[in-house]
């Protein structure tokens, strides 16, 4: 498992556009990808579950990847997150 932790700085937190982008990025890989906030864990491939996490500006969230291409997936996700969230 690979982990990337990040504090959201985007004014709107995790909103619709970046959520769709995260789903698209995660969908390119065979590994499972999750967003964790506090004690809630959401599968990034499921839009409504991802949005239900309610990640807002200032929240520290953790992205996890598990599977055969987890390294490539977490690297691409981290690059996107740093630039957009």
RABEL-V910488 format. One line per field, one symbol per residue. ss: DSSP state (a for helix, b for strand, c for the rest). phi: phi as a letter, one per 40 degrees, with the letter a starting at -180 (. if undefined). burial: I if it has 16 or more other ideal C-beta (glycine too) atoms within 10 Angstrom, else O. A space follows every 10 residues. Layout:
ss->???
phi->???
burial->???
This chain:
ss->cbbbbbbccc cccccaaaaa aaaaaaaccc cbbbbbbccb bbbcccaaaa aacccccccb bbbbbbccca aaaaaaaaaa aaaac
phi->.bbbbaccbc dbgcbdcccc ccccccccbc ccbbbbbfbb bbcccbdccc cccgcbdgcc bbbbbbicbc cccccccccc cccbb
burial->OIOIOIOIOO OOIIOOOIIO OIIOIIOOIO IIIIIIIOOO OIOIOOOOOI OOIOIOOOOO IOIIIOOOOI OOIIOOIOOO IOOOI
